[in-house]
Amino acid sequence: MKPAPFTLHSPTTIDEAVALLAELDDAKVLAGGQSLVPVLNMRLATPAHLVDINRISELSSVEVLADRVRVGATVRHSELEHHDAAHQALPLLRQALAWVAHPAIRNRGTTVGSIAHADPSGEMPAVLAITDGTVRARSTRGERTISAEEFFVGPMESVLEPDELVLGVDFGRFPAGTITGYHELARRSGDYALSGVAVALTTEAGRVTAAKASFVSVTDRPDVLDLGGVLAGCTPDEVGAEELAAVAQAARDHVEPVDDIHASADYRRHLSGTLCRRVVSGLLAELQSPPARGTQLQPEPQPTAEVQR
């Protein structure tokens, strides 16, 4: 199918874009289009206007700051995936981005667009949640910063107003001594995950001081599970089968999957616990034998991990 007729607008400044969103009825913002265009083609949405923001140069930057990585609204997945400074500051970005769909989609799709779409089956909303990230939005009424916890309110639903333009997102940087990993399982490579798990472990003086996880495809909105009650205070070699079983059970208790044509809710729940235990186990093994700085593995049957210095 083809989309219903619409009028295309191509502003060159942020002020022009937000003025258009305030003026036009039934308008959608177009950035990468990898989520929006299929919806238009299937006529699940029929906006009268599209506001293409790709000509706004201020939205195309990646900035690495002391406490966060700032990503503009038109930065492509592949650009952020291969941004070395962002990778060094927050390895989880590359770890998760390597699993996003296929290279062709990553070359066009935008990280911020994926987050604005608020799809709990997307990898990047989960990364924003576990990094305590924020979304920056502007309208003719002014600019506001929205925490990830407040931004996502349900499947494909956020607190964003129709006349607001997302300028970008800020992924929070983890404390020194944090190691992260991400893993997911899909029916075919590039498909939406049946379940995905991101984990961050923070250690100090050889002991875990904080541990948390976020999930893909098994919650109605991205959120964070605190695993500190299971792992905090342990050294890596003190975490045995009992503790890892508790990690898996905590994950299963936390997620709220649903049945669909791809998998049952029970299977997704079981898989979430298994993946969470697997990622945590891999990170603990890395802590006992840390990888060389800068090492990055591509998606494989085992989860990847990197230490944030």
N, C-alpha and C positions, 0 to 999 in steps of 0.2 A: 504494500500500500504506500501511498504518498501522503504527506501532511496536508491538512486543510490550508486554504490560503491564509497568508499572514503578511504583515508589513514589516520589513527589516529596517532597523535603525543602527547606525554605526557611529556612536559618539567617539570623540578623541580625547575627552577629559572626564575625570570623575564627576565634576560638577554637572557637565552636560548629561552624563548617564543618569545621575540621581534625579535631575530635573525631568528627564523623559519618564522615569519610573513613577514620579509623582503625577505627571500629566496624563499618562496613558492608562486607559482601562484595559485590564486583561493582558498584561505584558509579562513575558518571561525573559530572564537573562541567559544569553548564550555565551559560553566560554569554549570549553573543549567539545561539548555536544555529545560525548559518548554515552551519557545517560539520557539527555533530553531528546536527541534526534530520534532514537528508536521509539520513544514514547510518542513523539509527533507522528512518525510514520505509521504507527498502529492506531493513531487517532485516539489514544487514551487521554491526550490533552490537545486542545485546539485553541491556543492563545491567538488573539488578534494581532499581537505585536511581539517581535523578538528584538531585544536590545543586545547587539553583539559588542562585547567589551574588549575584543582582541586588539583594537587599535589604541588602547589606553596604555601608554608606556609605563606609567607609574605602578601598574599592577603586575609587572613581569619580573620582579626581582626576588632573590633569595638572600636574606641577611642573617648572619650568625652573630648573635648578641651574647652578652655574658650569661644570661639566664634563660634564653629561648632561641629558637630558630624561627624566623619570620618568613612566611611564604606568601607571595602575592597571588591574586585570584586567577591569573592567566599562566602561571608556571605549570608546565606539563609534568606528568608523573615521571617520565624518563629524565627530564632535566634535573629534577630533585633527586632521583635515584642515583644519578652520576655526579652530583655536586659534592666534591671531595670535602670541602669545609663543613657542609651540613652533615656529611657522614661521620667525620671525626667528632663533631659536637654531639650528635645524636644518632648512633649506629642503628637504632631501631627503625629509623626512616627507611634506610636501604633494605634492611632485613624484611620489612613488610612490603615495601613497594615492589620487590622482586617477585612477589606472588600476585600482583594485581593483573588479572586478565592475561592478555597477550602483548608482546612488544608493540604491535601496530596500534593497539588501544592506548598503551602507555605513552606512545609518541604524540598522541593528540589529546587524550583526556587530561584533565587538570586535577591536582590534588585537592584544591579548595572546592572545586565543583563537586567532587565526590562527597566531601564533608557537608556542603550546603544541601546536597540531595538527601542527606540524613538516612541513608539506607543502612540498616544494621547488618546487612550482608557484605558491606564494603570494609576493606582493611583499614583505610585511613581514618574513618570515624573512631574506630577502636584505638588507634594510635593517639589521636587527639585526646581521648578520654584518659588513657593510662599516663599520659605526660602532663595531665592537668592543664591542657591547652585552652586557648581562648579564640573566639571568632570576632573579627572586627567588621562592623557593618556601618553604613552611612546612608542617610536619607536627607531630604531637604530640612528635616527637623534637627539634624546634627548627627554626630558619630557616637557609637556606643561599643563597648567591649563586653562580650558575653562568654561566660565560662562554659566549658564543654558540658558540665553537669546540668546547666540551665538550658543550653542550646537545644539538646535533643529531648523531645517530649514523647515521641512514639515512632513507629515505623514510617519512614518517609515524611516525618513531621518535625518541624522545628519551631522556635519562637520567632523566626525571621518574618518581618512584615512584608506585604506584597510590594511596597515602595522602597524597600531597603536593598542596597547593593552590598554584597560581601566583598570587602576590600582585600581580605586575606585572613590567614590564621597564624597564631603563634603556638608552636609546640614547645612546651616547657622542657628545659634540660634537666636531666637527673643529677643528683648529688654525685660528687666524686666517689669512686668505689662501686659504682652501679654497673651491673652486667645485664644485658637484655637478650631476649631470643623471641623468635616468632616461628610458628608452624601451623599448617592447616592441611586439611584433606578435602579433595573434591573428587567427583566421579570421573572427570577428565581434566587434564591440565588446562588451566585458564578458565574453567567454569567457576561459578560462585561456590565458595567453600560450603561443605556440609557442616563444618565447624572449623574455627580458627582461634588460636590463642596467642596473645602477646604476654610476656612475663618480664618483670624487672625485679632483680634482687640487688639490694644494697648491703655491702659489708663494711665493717670497720674493725680493725685489730683482729681480723680473721674470723669474725662472727657475723652472721646475718643480722642486720638491724632493721631491715624493712623488706617486704616482699608483697607484690601485687600482680594481678592479672586482669586482662580485659579480653573480651570474646567477640567473635564474628559469627553471624548467622544463627545464634542460639539465644539471643535476648531481643526484646522488642525495641530497645534503644541501647546505644553503647554506654556501658558503665564499668565500674572497677570493683574487683573482688580483693579484699585485704587478706593476704595469706600470712601476715605477721604472727597471728596467733598460733600457727603451726610451726613456722620456721625461725622466728626471731629468737636470737640468743644461741642458736646452734652454729657450730663450725660445719663446714661442708662434709667432713668425714663422720660427723655425728648423725647426719640425716640418713636413716635407714629405711627399710621397707615399710615400717609402721608409719613414719612421717610422710612418706611419699603416698601411701594409701590414703592418709588423711587429706593431703593436697588434692588427690583425685576426687575424693568424696565432697570436699568443699566446693570444687568446681561443679560437680553434678548437682549439688544442692542449690547452687547460685543461678544456674542457667534456667531459662524457661522456653525451651524449643517447642515447636509445633509440628504436627504431621503434615507432610506434603507428598507430592509425587516422587520426590527424590529419596526421601528417607523418613523413617518414623521418628517421633519425638523421643522415644526411648533410646533409639540408636544414636541420635544426635547427643543426647545427654551422656550416654556411656562414652561416646567418642570425645566429648569435651573434657571429661575427667582423664581419659587416657592421654590426650594431647597435653593437657596441663601438667600431668605427672611427667611426661616425657620431656617437655621443655625444661621444667625445673630440674630434673635429674641431669640433663645435659649441661645446664648452667653450673650446677654444683660440681660436676666433673671438670668443667673449664676452670673453675675457681681453684681446684686442686692442681691444675696444670694449665695456667693461662696461655692463650694463643699469643703469637707475636702481634705487636701493635699494628693495626691496619689490615689484618687478615680479614677477608670477607668471603664467605662461602655462598654459592648460589643454591636455590631451593633443591633439596635432596630429601630422601626419606627420613633423614635425621634433622632436628632443628638446628638452626644456626645460632651463634652466640658471639658477642664481642664485649670486651670490657671497656667502659667509659672511664678514661683517666681523669 
